Amino acid sequence: MTENPGSVIDESAFTVRRTIYISAAAEKVWSAVTKPEHISNWFGRTSLDGAGVGARGTMTFGDDAPIPLAVEHVDEPRTVSYRWGDDEHSTVFTFTLDPHGDGTRLTVVESGFERADNPSEQLADHANGWVSELDKLVALLEDGVVTRA
């Protein structure tokens, strides 16, 4: 499995960013970050009521309560943005794909932490979460290891 750097927190911009390399074609990565049945194999159990901007649904981790999820932006096959959480404290995460050699460079940027009750704590929590979750994505796409959420 490809080793990738961790997340970077920008406290002044209230963002978390992580860029990884996946030894898989961009089409395969795109499917893994946009189709609920594939997202559910490496991230949270995901359901959406459709495809494209405006689709709504939920993401669930373990036995936790479902988290509201909405597709905010799609520029296939390059970027997709999701808003998750309740309206008052929601954040937006955007996946950007860049074909790179025989694989894909994937960057996620999550923003909106300025609305959190404790921004520093949330930034750190989500920075760690993106390491864990995107490492699962790499394992799935490179090694076929499915980690159900």
LUMLUM-753998 format. One record per residue: z, y, x of N, C-alpha, C in turn. Coordinates in nm, 3 decimals, always signed. Atoms other than C-alpha are relative to their C-alpha. Example, Ala and Ser with C-alpha at 12.3 -4.5 7.8 and 13.67 -1.06 7.14 Angstrom:
BEGIN
(r (+0.000; -0.119; +0.089); (+0.780; -0.450; +1.230); (+0.000; +0.120; +0.090));
(r (-0.006; -0.119; -0.082); (+0.714; -0.106; +1.367); (+0.073; +0.109; -0.077));
// end
This chain:
BEGIN
(r (+0.000; -0.118; +0.085); (+0.000; +0.000; +0.000); (+0.000; +0.124; +0.090));
(r (+0.009; -0.125; -0.075); (-0.087; +0.347; +0.128); (+0.133; +0.073; -0.005));
(r (-0.120; -0.083; -0.007); (+0.214; +0.548; +0.246); (-0.041; +0.145; -0.021));
(r (+0.032; -0.138; +0.032); (+0.217; +0.903; +0.110); (+0.123; +0.089; +0.019));
(r (-0.113; -0.093; -0.013); (+0.430; +1.214; +0.167); (+0.071; +0.020; -0.133));
(r (-0.079; -0.027; +0.121); (+0.700; +1.315; -0.079); (-0.045; +0.126; -0.072));
(r (+0.026; -0.119; +0.080); (+0.708; +1.598; -0.329); (+0.046; +0.125; +0.073));
(r (-0.037; -0.130; -0.054); (+0.731; +1.965; -0.238); (+0.047; +0.087; -0.116));
(r (-0.056; -0.090; +0.102); (+0.951; +2.200; -0.440); (-0.025; +0.144; +0.043));
(r (+0.011; -0.145; -0.022); (+0.867; +2.570; -0.468); (+0.094; +0.066; -0.100));
(r (-0.101; -0.056; +0.091); (+1.182; +2.723; -0.615); (-0.040; +0.137; -0.051));
(r (+0.038; -0.134; +0.046); (+1.030; +3.072; -0.634); (-0.105; -0.006; -0.111));
(r (+0.103; +0.016; +0.104); (+0.740; +2.944; -0.848); (+0.043; -0.100; -0.107));
(r (-0.052; +0.099; +0.093); (+0.953; +2.683; -1.029); (-0.099; -0.116; -0.020));
(r (+0.095; +0.109; +0.007); (+0.705; +2.407; -0.943); (+0.038; -0.115; +0.094));
(r (-0.006; +0.118; -0.086); (+0.698; +2.057; -0.798); (-0.145; -0.042; +0.021));
(r (+0.137; +0.042; -0.033); (+0.383; +1.939; -0.619); (+0.009; -0.126; +0.086));
(r (+0.014; +0.116; -0.087); (+0.287; +1.605; -0.472); (-0.147; -0.036; +0.009));
(r (+0.137; +0.043; -0.024); (-0.046; +1.509; -0.317); (+0.006; -0.135; +0.069));
(r (+0.003; +0.135; -0.055); (-0.119; +1.144; -0.247); (-0.145; -0.044; +0.017));
(r (+0.129; +0.064; -0.015); (-0.409; +0.932; -0.135); (+0.010; -0.138; -0.062));
(r (+0.007; +0.133; +0.061); (-0.508; +0.624; -0.336); (-0.131; -0.063; +0.043));
(r (+0.119; +0.072; -0.042); (-0.750; +0.370; -0.199); (-0.066; -0.064; -0.122));
(r (+0.068; +0.042; +0.124); (-0.938; +0.351; -0.530); (-0.097; +0.111; -0.039));
(r (+0.101; -0.096; +0.044); (-1.243; +0.519; -0.680); (+0.060; +0.099; -0.101));
(r (-0.050; -0.104; +0.090); (-1.186; +0.843; -0.870); (-0.009; -0.042; -0.147));
(r (+0.014; +0.044; +0.139); (-1.310; +0.681; -1.194); (+0.119; -0.087; -0.041));
(r (-0.113; +0.088; +0.027); (-1.035; +0.422; -1.172); (+0.130; +0.081; -0.010));
(r (-0.118; -0.086; +0.004); (-0.770; +0.686; -1.098); (-0.001; +0.083; -0.127));
(r (+0.012; -0.079; +0.122); (-0.898; +0.902; -1.384); (+0.046; -0.081; -0.122));
(r (-0.040; +0.086; +0.110); (-0.858; +0.615; -1.626); (+0.152; -0.023; +0.000));
(r (-0.144; +0.027; -0.012); (-0.506; +0.547; -1.496); (+0.087; +0.118; -0.039));
(r (-0.080; -0.118; +0.035); (-0.393; +0.906; -1.561); (-0.037; +0.062; -0.134));
(r (+0.042; -0.058; +0.129); (-0.570; +0.966; -1.893); (+0.006; -0.096; -0.118));
(r (-0.001; +0.097; +0.110); (-0.564; +0.646; -2.099); (+0.142; -0.053; -0.021));
(r (-0.139; +0.040; +0.025); (-0.229; +0.572; -2.266); (+0.033; -0.144; +0.040));
(r (-0.027; +0.140; -0.033); (-0.263; +0.196; -2.217); (+0.012; -0.021; +0.150));
(r (-0.010; +0.010; -0.146); (-0.306; +0.250; -1.842); (+0.121; +0.079; +0.052));
(r (-0.117; -0.079; -0.039); (-0.043; +0.526; -1.809); (+0.127; -0.083; -0.021));
(r (-0.117; +0.082; +0.033); (+0.205; +0.285; -1.970); (+0.027; -0.108; +0.104));
(r (-0.018; +0.101; -0.104); (+0.152; +0.042; -1.680); (+0.072; +0.050; +0.124));
(r (-0.063; -0.052; -0.122); (+0.296; +0.277; -1.417); (+0.095; +0.116; -0.025));
(r (-0.081; -0.119; +0.028); (+0.465; +0.575; -1.584); (+0.090; -0.034; -0.118));
(r (-0.076; +0.031; +0.120); (+0.636; +0.592; -1.923); (-0.090; -0.064; -0.104));
(r (+0.078; +0.056; +0.111); (+0.529; +0.399; -2.232); (-0.059; +0.118; -0.077));
(r (+0.070; -0.117; +0.052); (+0.270; +0.639; -2.368); (-0.081; -0.034; -0.123));
(r (+0.086; +0.010; +0.118); (+0.113; +0.685; -2.707); (-0.053; +0.140; -0.030));
(r (+0.064; -0.125; +0.040); (-0.132; +0.956; -2.812); (-0.081; -0.026; -0.126));
(r (+0.071; +0.015; +0.126); (-0.294; +1.017; -3.151); (-0.150; +0.022; +0.013));
(r (+0.142; -0.021; -0.023); (-0.635; +1.074; -2.995); (-0.024; +0.021; +0.147));
(r (+0.035; -0.029; -0.139); (-0.811; +1.177; -2.677); (-0.040; +0.146; +0.008));
(r (+0.043; -0.138; -0.022); (-0.874; +1.521; -2.533); (+0.106; +0.101; -0.038));
(r (-0.092; -0.111; +0.025); (-0.713; +1.860; -2.575); (+0.049; -0.005; -0.144));
(r (-0.062; +0.002; +0.132); (-0.472; +1.871; -2.867); (+0.058; -0.133; -0.040));
(r (-0.059; +0.131; +0.032); (-0.390; +1.500; -2.867); (+0.151; +0.009; +0.021));
(r (-0.147; -0.003; -0.006); (-0.018; +1.449; -2.932); (+0.054; -0.140; -0.008));
(r (-0.065; +0.129; +0.004); (+0.220; +1.164; -2.889); (+0.134; +0.006; +0.068));
(r (-0.129; +0.008; -0.067); (+0.520; +1.050; -2.691); (-0.012; -0.081; +0.128));
(r (-0.019; +0.081; -0.119); (+0.627; +0.908; -2.358); (+0.145; -0.045; -0.002));
(r (-0.135; +0.056; +0.007); (+0.930; +0.678; -2.342); (+0.031; -0.075; +0.128));
(r (-0.046; +0.069; -0.121); (+1.126; +0.558; -2.040); (+0.116; -0.089; -0.039));
(r (-0.108; +0.094; +0.032); (+1.334; +0.244; -2.092); (+0.043; +0.013; -0.145));
(r (-0.055; -0.012; +0.135); (+1.565; +0.277; -2.392); (+0.028; +0.144; -0.039));
(r (-0.022; -0.142; +0.030); (+1.569; +0.660; -2.379); (-0.081; +0.042; -0.123));
(r (+0.073; -0.054; +0.114); (+1.454; +0.868; -2.674); (-0.141; +0.041; +0.044));
(r (+0.137; -0.041; -0.034); (+1.078; +0.936; -2.683); (-0.006; +0.150; +0.032));
(r (+0.021; -0.139; -0.041); (+0.968; +1.259; -2.515); (-0.133; +0.046; -0.060));
(r (+0.127; -0.050; +0.053); (+0.706; +1.469; -2.700); (-0.099; +0.025; +0.114));
(r (+0.106; -0.012; -0.101); (+0.374; +1.475; -2.512); (-0.124; +0.056; -0.069));
(r (+0.124; -0.055; +0.055); (+0.057; +1.679; -2.569); (-0.098; +0.025; +0.114));
(r (+0.105; -0.028; -0.097); (-0.274; +1.706; -2.385); (-0.035; +0.148; -0.012));
(r (+0.022; -0.145; -0.001); (-0.317; +2.073; -2.285); (-0.139; +0.040; +0.050));
(r (+0.126; -0.039; -0.064); (-0.634; +2.075; -2.074); (-0.067; -0.126; +0.055));
(r (+0.077; +0.109; -0.060); (-0.910; +1.834; -1.972); (-0.128; +0.058; +0.058));
(r (+0.126; -0.030; -0.065); (-1.190; +1.889; -1.723); (-0.043; -0.129; +0.069));
(r (+0.034; +0.135; -0.049); (-1.321; +1.533; -1.686); (-0.112; +0.007; +0.102));
(r (-0.104; +0.092; -0.045); (-1.317; +1.378; -1.431); (+0.090; +0.061; +0.107));
(r (-0.074; -0.069; -0.107); (-1.129; +1.637; -1.225); (+0.145; +0.032; -0.033));
(r (-0.138; -0.039; +0.030); (-0.817; +1.765; -1.404); (+0.038; -0.035; -0.144));
(r (-0.059; +0.020; +0.132); (-0.592; +1.679; -1.696); (+0.143; +0.053; +0.006));
(r (-0.135; -0.057; +0.007); (-0.276; +1.862; -1.802); (+0.070; -0.048; -0.126));
(r (-0.084; +0.044; +0.111); (+0.006; +1.739; -2.023); (+0.123; +0.091; -0.009));
(r (-0.129; -0.068; +0.023); (+0.299; +1.927; -2.178); (+0.094; -0.107; -0.052));
(r (-0.097; +0.096; +0.048); (+0.611; +1.719; -2.220); (+0.137; +0.064; -0.013));
(r (-0.133; -0.052; +0.028); (+0.958; +1.783; -2.354); (+0.001; +0.080; -0.129));
(r (-0.010; -0.082; +0.120); (+1.089; +1.989; -2.641); (-0.056; +0.138; +0.029));
(r (+0.067; -0.129; -0.016); (+0.932; +2.329; -2.701); (+0.078; +0.096; +0.089));
(r (-0.083; -0.096; -0.073); (+1.224; +2.524; -2.553); (+0.005; -0.028; +0.150));
(r (-0.016; +0.037; -0.140); (+1.243; +2.331; -2.225); (-0.117; -0.083; +0.054));
(r (+0.112; +0.083; -0.044); (+0.898; +2.173; -2.189); (-0.054; +0.048; +0.134));
(r (+0.073; -0.031; -0.123); (+0.710; +2.160; -1.862); (-0.142; -0.053; -0.014));
(r (+0.138; +0.045; -0.001); (+0.344; +2.106; -1.787); (-0.027; -0.067; +0.134));
(r (+0.043; +0.062; -0.125); (+0.213; +1.858; -1.533); (-0.150; -0.019; -0.005));
(r (+0.145; +0.006; -0.013); (-0.145; +1.864; -1.412); (-0.037; -0.093; +0.113));
(r (+0.056; +0.087; -0.101); (-0.327; +1.589; -1.228); (-0.136; +0.056; +0.039));
(r (+0.130; -0.040; -0.051); (-0.617; +1.697; -1.008); (-0.050; -0.108; +0.094));
(r (+0.059; +0.107; -0.080); (-0.847; +1.435; -0.858); (-0.112; +0.054; +0.087));
(r (+0.106; -0.034; -0.094); (-1.066; +1.479; -0.551); (-0.044; -0.127; +0.070));
(r (+0.049; +0.115; -0.077); (-1.285; +1.194; -0.425); (+0.015; +0.031; +0.149));
(r (-0.025; -0.021; -0.142); (-1.199; +1.147; -0.059); (-0.029; -0.130; +0.075));
(r (+0.038; +0.122; -0.069); (-1.376; +0.891; +0.158); (-0.023; -0.112; -0.101));
(r (+0.012; +0.114; +0.091); (-1.347; +0.551; -0.010); (+0.104; +0.003; -0.111));
(r (-0.107; -0.006; +0.099); (-1.058; +0.666; -0.226); (+0.005; +0.135; -0.070));
(r (-0.021; -0.121; +0.079); (-0.912; +0.956; -0.418); (+0.127; +0.070; +0.045));
(r (-0.119; -0.082; -0.023); (-0.676; +1.238; -0.335); (+0.044; +0.049; -0.139));
(r (-0.055; -0.039; +0.129); (-0.453; +1.297; -0.638); (+0.115; +0.097; +0.023));
(r (-0.107; -0.097; -0.007); (-0.236; +1.605; -0.673); (+0.058; +0.019; -0.138));
(r (-0.067; -0.035; +0.124); (+0.022; +1.656; -0.944); (+0.081; +0.126; +0.027));
(r (-0.082; -0.120; -0.005); (+0.177; +1.997; -1.005); (+0.069; +0.009; -0.135));
(r (-0.077; -0.018; +0.123); (+0.455; +2.032; -1.259); (+0.063; +0.138; +0.005));
(r (-0.049; -0.137; +0.007); (+0.552; +2.382; -1.370); (+0.077; +0.023; -0.129));
(r (-0.074; -0.037; +0.121); (+0.774; +2.554; -1.623); (+0.150; -0.018; +0.011));
(r (-0.143; +0.027; -0.017); (+1.116; +2.482; -1.477); (+0.088; +0.125; -0.015));
(r (-0.079; -0.122; +0.019); (+1.222; +2.845; -1.517); (+0.071; -0.001; -0.136));
(r (-0.064; +0.010; +0.132); (+1.310; +2.752; -1.879); (+0.110; -0.105; -0.005));
(r (-0.102; +0.107; -0.002); (+1.540; +2.467; -1.773); (+0.140; +0.061; +0.004));
(r (-0.140; -0.045; -0.005); (+1.916; +2.497; -1.816); (+0.049; +0.012; +0.143));
(r (-0.037; -0.001; -0.141); (+1.958; +2.418; -1.446); (-0.127; -0.026; +0.081));
(r (+0.130; +0.019; -0.066); (+1.623; +2.479; -1.272); (+0.007; -0.076; +0.132));
(r (-0.006; +0.066; -0.130); (+1.731; +2.367; -0.923); (+0.021; -0.150; -0.016));
(r (-0.027; +0.143; +0.023); (+1.866; +2.037; -1.054); (-0.122; -0.069; -0.058));
(r (+0.120; +0.058; +0.061); (+1.558; +1.974; -1.268); (-0.114; -0.012; +0.100));
(r (+0.104; +0.007; -0.104); (+1.322; +2.056; -0.980); (+0.024; -0.120; +0.091));
(r (-0.032; +0.112; -0.089); (+1.501; +1.807; -0.754); (-0.020; -0.133; -0.070));
(r (+0.014; +0.124; +0.077); (+1.512; +1.541; -1.026); (-0.147; -0.038; -0.017));
(r (+0.141; +0.028; +0.023); (+1.143; +1.571; -1.103); (-0.075; -0.023; +0.132));
(r (+0.060; +0.026; -0.132); (+1.049; +1.588; -0.731); (+0.021; -0.146; +0.037));
(r (-0.028; +0.142; -0.026); (+1.219; +1.249; -0.688); (-0.077; -0.089; -0.095));
(r (+0.072; +0.078; +0.099); (+1.062; +1.122; -1.008); (-0.146; -0.017; +0.033));
(r (+0.142; +0.010; -0.034); (+0.708; +1.201; -0.893); (-0.021; -0.092; +0.120));
(r (+0.012; +0.096; -0.110); (+0.770; +1.006; -0.572); (+0.001; -0.142; -0.056));
(r (-0.013; +0.134; +0.058); (+0.882; +0.702; -0.769); (-0.120; -0.036; -0.085));
(r (+0.107; +0.032; +0.095); (+0.618; +0.721; -1.040); (-0.137; -0.009; +0.068));
(r (+0.131; +0.007; -0.065); (+0.318; +0.798; -0.819); (-0.009; -0.114; +0.099));
(r (+0.002; +0.120; -0.085); (+0.419; +0.524; -0.577); (-0.033; -0.123; -0.085));
(r (+0.036; +0.110; +0.091); (+0.396; +0.287; -0.877); (-0.150; +0.002; -0.029));
(r (+0.143; -0.012; +0.026); (+0.047; +0.421; -0.949); (-0.080; -0.054; +0.119));
(r (+0.068; +0.050; -0.119); (-0.062; +0.352; -0.590); (+0.008; -0.152; +0.005));
(r (-0.018; +0.146; -0.002); (+0.083; -0.001; -0.609); (-0.089; -0.067; -0.105));
(r (+0.084; +0.056; +0.106); (-0.100; -0.064; -0.937); (-0.148; +0.001; +0.040));
(r (+0.143; -0.013; -0.028); (-0.439; +0.064; -0.822); (-0.042; -0.067; +0.130));
(r (+0.037; +0.062; -0.127); (-0.429; -0.073; -0.468); (+0.034; -0.148; +0.006));
(r (-0.050; +0.137; -0.013); (-0.234; -0.397; -0.510); (+0.005; -0.078; -0.130));
(r (-0.006; +0.066; +0.130); (-0.253; -0.475; -0.882); (+0.141; -0.023; -0.052));
(r (-0.140; +0.016; +0.042); (+0.126; -0.446; -0.920); (+0.027; +0.088; -0.122));
(r (-0.029; -0.072; +0.124); (+0.210; -0.349; -1.279); (+0.150; +0.015; -0.014));
(r (-0.142; -0.028; +0.021); (+0.547; -0.182; -1.333); (+0.013; +0.066; -0.136));
(r (-0.014; -0.053; +0.136); (+0.612; -0.141; -1.703); (+0.118; +0.096; -0.007));
(r (-0.104; -0.101; +0.015); (+0.813; +0.165; -1.796); (+0.097; -0.040; -0.110));
// end
